Amino acid sequence: MASAPASRSTQTANSTSGSASSQPVVDVTAVTTRDDFLLELGQTLDNQAAVRPVETLEAALEALAAGKRAQLLVIDARAVANVRAAVDAAASSAPRALVLVFAEAAAEKQVGAALKGSKVFAVLSTPVDPRKTQAVFEGAIAEAVAARGAAAKPPAVAAPGDLTIGAFRAAAAPERAQGPPDKTRLLLLAAVVALAAAGGGFWYFTRSPKAMAPPAAPAVSSNAPAALAPAAPGAGAPEAAPAAEPVADTSIVQGKVDELLEKARLAMHERRFTEPAGDNALLYYRSAAAADASNAEARDGLQRVAGVLAGRFEEAVNAGRFEEAAQTLANFKSAAPADARVATFEQRFYAGAIAKALADGNLERAAALVRQAQQAGTAAPEQLAKWRADIARRAEDSKVTRLSGLVADRIREGKLTDPDDSAKIYLQQLQAVAPTHPATQRAVHDLGGAYLRKARDAALAKNSVEEDRWLNEARAAGMKTAEIAAFQRDLSTTRQKALQAESERELQLARERIRDGRLTDPAQDSAAYHLGLVQTNDPNNASLAEVSREFTGKLLERARAAVALGKPADADITLAKRFGADPKDIIAVQQAQNAPKAQAAIDPAILAANLKRLRSPSPDYPQSALAQKISGSVTLQFTVSTSGEPRDVRVVEATPPGVFDSAALNAIRHWRYAPTVINGTPVEVPVRTLMRFELPK
């Protein structure tokens, strides 16, 4: 199983000693100089592949040429000067190898553009995104294995009975001169070979596939078990690499029967039943039986070893140690191939091992065990079908979990419709894998909700094109018509609330401008401007009429003052009409405008109302009042001179007395007005005003 590298090594793979594990179906050669990248890659791949790190492209191409499995080439763009040239060289030298390129996130699009039209399988970003990388590697591995299978020739199967008898000589035994063999010895040797061949044939047809023989001692000649072609996977079962299964060492050693039996007795006494390799009771009893098939002690010894192994098998299975149980069962079958318990043991082993693999989420191992159980012939067809259905269901659930997680991640990142890596793409894959799965329906709802939020934002920004676009995305994702209709109703309510809030804000601004005397100036920030927006966008607003009456009242008051000063008032009258002023008030101002000009004295209040303030700095808030959180007001009286400057400024009334007087007087003295001119002559204007002091909020 592939594991994360702790440091750079020739190959990042975990091999178990004395026990079996799933073998990788592909070799991954990684061109990189970065240990952190190897660590991320190893953690992401987990059980899928063995990783071989190299630092140059040339070394990688040599590794690809020597590989016997399907090949993937991973290129870290930071480790090569020209990524496109590296990809093209790999495609030329190793056409069946799939190439994946990793680039830093900031350069990912640039590298992708440079590799457009090349034979690169995918361009991924660093740091490694585990979910995305697992999904891409799954597809790459499947394609690499398929390409390898299409190109490979069927392997030749070794003859099962091709066993060799090697010479066994104990370290303490003296060399014995070998003379020319006589006829009797030749016949005996032929019988031994025949017996060994028969035993090897039985082992071949009863063992599980893809077995790996443990290393034998130098003095022992062992057989390499032949690999059986795996059975076709059942309907719905995922493609998986066959798991290596432990088998017993079926080698035999030469020697006199008495010597072999003596060694066997000693091994039994020392409880060396099957270990160490090349020096155990099983090996010696089996060799003695091969030398003399009728020897009762050898047969009895094999039965006693089988009894010990049966107990060990029971203990290992009950404790859930299935790798140990597999090795023990292989040795048991070697000691007593015809024992009636073999079938029962195999049934128990496969049932327990497959259940554990499923519980661990190791579907590849489970699928391999199901194929082995089928080849062993100990599992009923109904049980095989049940296992395969369970594996297929779990494989689908695993893929659904991964894809739904990618959809959620991309929604959270705001990547909704990006062409290469988005929630939309992963949802489409999820719908293709499991259209009716609850997780798929949740993903549709979540992504549809994200689309609708985008549509709401566009609608509130009055961008109808973007609003329609996001609504169409929601429909295409699978959102129900009723859900979209409910959204549009909610959107209408939201729009109305937003309009109402905006209208209230504009009306408040209009009130403030009326109070400040800014009725029509400046053009983009006057009472007329803000009222006009409300009148256009929200004509039925309940507060519009009230503010409009206040506004038109001020307009007509200014118009009357203008008429009294002999100035035109047509603009104010027209604006007052637009905002619904009382027709009687408008007619009165118009009649005054058209009446003959009298030389009577002008009302000072009219003159004061018509003053135009040029500069009016705000008063300084007294620190003592601010510290004590005191607010109040000051009424002042003064005269605006013919040059527009206040004079004779005095306090008429103050609340509270003496707190704000100085600040108010100082502020008024700095005010400036436009001179008032009547019939071509500047005049002084008496003014009375109220200045409020309010604590800041």
URVENTA-V127406 format. One record per residue. N is the residue number from 1. D_LAST is the distance of its C-alpha to the last C-alpha in whole Angstrom. Layout:
n=<N | N>
d_last=<D_LAST | D_LAST>
This chain:
n=<1 | 2 | 3 | 4 | 5 | 6 | 7 | 8 | 9 | 10 | 11 | 12 | 13 | 14 | 15 | 16 | 17 | 18 | 19 | 20 | 21 | 22 | 23 | 24 | 25 | 26 | 27 | 28 | 29 | 30 | 31 | 32 | 33 | 34 | 35 | 36 | 37 | 38 | 39 | 40 | 41 | 42 | 43 | 44 | 45 | 46 | 47 | 48 | 49 | 50 | 51 | 52 | 53 | 54 | 55 | 56 | 57 | 58 | 59 | 60 | 61 | 62 | 63 | 64 | 65 | 66 | 67 | 68 | 69 | 70 | 71 | 72 | 73 | 74 | 75 | 76 | 77 | 78 | 79 | 80 | 81 | 82 | 83 | 84 | 85 | 86 | 87 | 88 | 89 | 90 | 91 | 92 | 93 | 94 | 95 | 96 | 97 | 98 | 99 | 100 | 101 | 102 | 103 | 104 | 105 | 106 | 107 | 108 | 109 | 110 | 111 | 112 | 113 | 114 | 115 | 116 | 117 | 118 | 119 | 120 | 121 | 122 | 123 | 124 | 125 | 126 | 127 | 128 | 129 | 130 | 131 | 132 | 133 | 134 | 135 | 136 | 137 | 138 | 139 | 140 | 141 | 142 | 143 | 144 | 145 | 146 | 147 | 148 | 149 | 150 | 151 | 152 | 153 | 154 | 155 | 156 | 157 | 158 | 159 | 160 | 161 | 162 | 163 | 164 | 165 | 166 | 167 | 168 | 169 | 170 | 171 | 172 | 173 | 174 | 175 | 176 | 177 | 178 | 179 | 180 | 181 | 182 | 183 | 184 | 185 | 186 | 187 | 188 | 189 | 190 | 191 | 192 | 193 | 194 | 195 | 196 | 197 | 198 | 199 | 200 | 201 | 202 | 203 | 204 | 205 | 206 | 207 | 208 | 209 | 210 | 211 | 212 | 213 | 214 | 215 | 216 | 217 | 218 | 219 | 220 | 221 | 222 | 223 | 224 | 225 | 226 | 227 | 228 | 229 | 230 | 231 | 232 | 233 | 234 | 235 | 236 | 237 | 238 | 239 | 240 | 241 | 242 | 243 | 244 | 245 | 246 | 247 | 248 | 249 | 250 | 251 | 252 | 253 | 254 | 255 | 256 | 257 | 258 | 259 | 260 | 261 | 262 | 263 | 264 | 265 | 266 | 267 | 268 | 269 | 270 | 271 | 272 | 273 | 274 | 275 | 276 | 277 | 278 | 279 | 280 | 281 | 282 | 283 | 284 | 285 | 286 | 287 | 288 | 289 | 290 | 291 | 292 | 293 | 294 | 295 | 296 | 297 | 298 | 299 | 300 | 301 | 302 | 303 | 304 | 305 | 306 | 307 | 308 | 309 | 310 | 311 | 312 | 313 | 314 | 315 | 316 | 317 | 318 | 319 | 320 | 321 | 322 | 323 | 324 | 325 | 326 | 327 | 328 | 329 | 330 | 331 | 332 | 333 | 334 | 335 | 336 | 337 | 338 | 339 | 340 | 341 | 342 | 343 | 344 | 345 | 346 | 347 | 348 | 349 | 350 | 351 | 352 | 353 | 354 | 355 | 356 | 357 | 358 | 359 | 360 | 361 | 362 | 363 | 364 | 365 | 366 | 367 | 368 | 369 | 370 | 371 | 372 | 373 | 374 | 375 | 376 | 377 | 378 | 379 | 380 | 381 | 382 | 383 | 384 | 385 | 386 | 387 | 388 | 389 | 390 | 391 | 392 | 393 | 394 | 395 | 396 | 397 | 398 | 399 | 400 | 401 | 402 | 403 | 404 | 405 | 406 | 407 | 408 | 409 | 410 | 411 | 412 | 413 | 414 | 415 | 416 | 417 | 418 | 419 | 420 | 421 | 422 | 423 | 424 | 425 | 426 | 427 | 428 | 429 | 430 | 431 | 432 | 433 | 434 | 435 | 436 | 437 | 438 | 439 | 440 | 441 | 442 | 443 | 444 | 445 | 446 | 447 | 448 | 449 | 450 | 451 | 452 | 453 | 454 | 455 | 456 | 457 | 458 | 459 | 460 | 461 | 462 | 463 | 464 | 465 | 466 | 467 | 468 | 469 | 470 | 471 | 472 | 473 | 474 | 475 | 476 | 477 | 478 | 479 | 480 | 481 | 482 | 483 | 484 | 485 | 486 | 487 | 488 | 489 | 490 | 491 | 492 | 493 | 494 | 495 | 496 | 497 | 498 | 499 | 500 | 501 | 502 | 503 | 504 | 505 | 506 | 507 | 508 | 509 | 510 | 511 | 512 | 513 | 514 | 515 | 516 | 517 | 518 | 519 | 520 | 521 | 522 | 523 | 524 | 525 | 526 | 527 | 528 | 529 | 530 | 531 | 532 | 533 | 534 | 535 | 536 | 537 | 538 | 539 | 540 | 541 | 542 | 543 | 544 | 545 | 546 | 547 | 548 | 549 | 550 | 551 | 552 | 553 | 554 | 555 | 556 | 557 | 558 | 559 | 560 | 561 | 562 | 563 | 564 | 565 | 566 | 567 | 568 | 569 | 570 | 571 | 572 | 573 | 574 | 575 | 576 | 577 | 578 | 579 | 580 | 581 | 582 | 583 | 584 | 585 | 586 | 587 | 588 | 589 | 590 | 591 | 592 | 593 | 594 | 595 | 596 | 597 | 598 | 599 | 600 | 601 | 602 | 603 | 604 | 605 | 606 | 607 | 608 | 609 | 610 | 611 | 612 | 613 | 614 | 615 | 616 | 617 | 618 | 619 | 620 | 621 | 622 | 623 | 624 | 625 | 626 | 627 | 628 | 629 | 630 | 631 | 632 | 633 | 634 | 635 | 636 | 637 | 638 | 639 | 640 | 641 | 642 | 643 | 644 | 645 | 646 | 647 | 648 | 649 | 650 | 651 | 652 | 653 | 654 | 655 | 656 | 657 | 658 | 659 | 660 | 661 | 662 | 663 | 664 | 665 | 666 | 667 | 668 | 669 | 670 | 671 | 672 | 673 | 674 | 675 | 676 | 677 | 678 | 679 | 680 | 681 | 682 | 683 | 684 | 685 | 686 | 687 | 688 | 689 | 690 | 691 | 692 | 693 | 694 | 695 | 696 | 697>
d_last=<67 | 65 | 63 | 60 | 62 | 61 | 63 | 65 | 68 | 71 | 70 | 67 | 68 | 69 | 73 | 74 | 77 | 79 | 77 | 76 | 73 | 72 | 73 | 70 | 71 | 70 | 70 | 67 | 68 | 64 | 64 | 62 | 61 | 58 | 59 | 55 | 56 | 59 | 57 | 55 | 57 | 60 | 57 | 56 | 60 | 61 | 64 | 64 | 66 | 68 | 66 | 68 | 66 | 68 | 67 | 68 | 69 | 73 | 73 | 71 | 74 | 76 | 75 | 74 | 78 | 79 | 77 | 79 | 76 | 73 | 71 | 67 | 66 | 63 | 62 | 59 | 58 | 57 | 61 | 63 | 63 | 63 | 62 | 64 | 67 | 67 | 66 | 69 | 72 | 71 | 72 | 75 | 76 | 75 | 74 | 74 | 71 | 68 | 65 | 61 | 59 | 56 | 54 | 50 | 47 | 46 | 50 | 51 | 51 | 53 | 56 | 56 | 56 | 59 | 61 | 61 | 64 | 65 | 67 | 64 | 63 | 59 | 56 | 54 | 51 | 51 | 49 | 51 | 49 | 52 | 51 | 52 | 55 | 56 | 57 | 58 | 61 | 62 | 63 | 64 | 66 | 68 | 69 | 70 | 72 | 73 | 74 | 76 | 78 | 79 | 81 | 82 | 86 | 87 | 87 | 91 | 91 | 93 | 96 | 95 | 99 | 99 | 99 | 100 | 102 | 101 | 103 | 102 | 103 | 102 | 102 | 104 | 107 | 110 | 110 | 113 | 115 | 115 | 118 | 119 | 118 | 120 | 121 | 119 | 116 | 115 | 116 | 114 | 111 | 111 | 110 | 107 | 106 | 106 | 105 | 102 | 101 | 102 | 99 | 97 | 97 | 96 | 93 | 92 | 92 | 90 | 88 | 84 | 83 | 82 | 83 | 83 | 86 | 85 | 86 | 90 | 92 | 94 | 97 | 96 | 96 | 94 | 93 | 90 | 89 | 89 | 86 | 86 | 84 | 81 | 81 | 79 | 76 | 76 | 74 | 70 | 70 | 68 | 71 | 71 | 73 | 76 | 75 | 78 | 80 | 82 | 85 | 88 | 90 | 93 | 95 | 99 | 101 | 104 | 107 | 109 | 108 | 109 | 107 | 104 | 104 | 105 | 101 | 100 | 101 | 99 | 96 | 96 | 97 | 94 | 92 | 91 | 91 | 90 | 88 | 89 | 89 | 93 | 94 | 94 | 96 | 95 | 96 | 99 | 100 | 99 | 101 | 104 | 104 | 104 | 107 | 109 | 108 | 110 | 109 | 108 | 106 | 104 | 103 | 102 | 100 | 98 | 98 | 97 | 94 | 93 | 92 | 90 | 88 | 88 | 86 | 84 | 83 | 82 | 80 | 78 | 77 | 76 | 74 | 72 | 74 | 75 | 76 | 78 | 79 | 80 | 82 | 84 | 85 | 86 | 88 | 89 | 91 | 92 | 94 | 95 | 95 | 97 | 95 | 94 | 90 | 89 | 88 | 86 | 85 | 83 | 82 | 80 | 79 | 78 | 76 | 74 | 73 | 72 | 70 | 68 | 68 | 66 | 64 | 63 | 62 | 65 | 66 | 68 | 70 | 70 | 72 | 74 | 75 | 76 | 78 | 80 | 81 | 82 | 84 | 85 | 86 | 85 | 82 | 83 | 82 | 79 | 78 | 77 | 76 | 73 | 72 | 72 | 70 | 68 | 67 | 66 | 64 | 62 | 62 | 61 | 58 | 57 | 57 | 55 | 53 | 53 | 52 | 49 | 47 | 48 | 46 | 43 | 43 | 43 | 40 | 38 | 38 | 38 | 42 | 42 | 45 | 46 | 50 | 51 | 49 | 46 | 46 | 48 | 51 | 51 | 50 | 53 | 55 | 54 | 55 | 59 | 59 | 58 | 57 | 57 | 56 | 52 | 51 | 51 | 50 | 47 | 47 | 47 | 44 | 42 | 43 | 43 | 39 | 38 | 40 | 38 | 35 | 36 | 37 | 34 | 32 | 34 | 34 | 30 | 31 | 33 | 36 | 39 | 42 | 40 | 39 | 43 | 44 | 42 | 43 | 46 | 46 | 45 | 48 | 50 | 49 | 50 | 47 | 48 | 48 | 47 | 44 | 43 | 43 | 41 | 38 | 39 | 38 | 35 | 34 | 35 | 32 | 30 | 30 | 30 | 26 | 25 | 26 | 25 | 21 | 22 | 23 | 20 | 18 | 21 | 21 | 17 | 18 | 21 | 19 | 17 | 20 | 22 | 20 | 20 | 24 | 24 | 26 | 29 | 28 | 27 | 29 | 27 | 23 | 24 | 24 | 28 | 27 | 24 | 26 | 29 | 28 | 27 | 31 | 32 | 31 | 30 | 32 | 32 | 28 | 28 | 25 | 27 | 29 | 27 | 25 | 28 | 30 | 27 | 27 | 31 | 31 | 29 | 31 | 34 | 33 | 33 | 36 | 38 | 37 | 38 | 41 | 42 | 41 | 44 | 42 | 42 | 40 | 41 | 38 | 36 | 38 | 39 | 35 | 35 | 38 | 36 | 33 | 35 | 36 | 38 | 41 | 42 | 40 | 40 | 44 | 43 | 42 | 44 | 47 | 45 | 45 | 49 | 50 | 52 | 50 | 50 | 50 | 48 | 46 | 42 | 39 | 37 | 34 | 35 | 35 | 32 | 30 | 32 | 31 | 30 | 27 | 28 | 25 | 22 | 20 | 17 | 17 | 16 | 14 | 16 | 16 | 17 | 15 | 12 | 14 | 15 | 11 | 13 | 12 | 15 | 17 | 20 | 23 | 25 | 29 | 31 | 33 | 33 | 36 | 39 | 37 | 34 | 33 | 31 | 33 | 34 | 30 | 29 | 27 | 28 | 26 | 22 | 20 | 20 | 23 | 24 | 20 | 19 | 22 | 23 | 20 | 21 | 24 | 24 | 22 | 24 | 27 | 26 | 26 | 29 | 30 | 33 | 36 | 37 | 41 | 43 | 47 | 47 | 46 | 42 | 41 | 38 | 36 | 34 | 30 | 28 | 24 | 21 | 18 | 15 | 12 | 9 | 6 | 4 | 0>
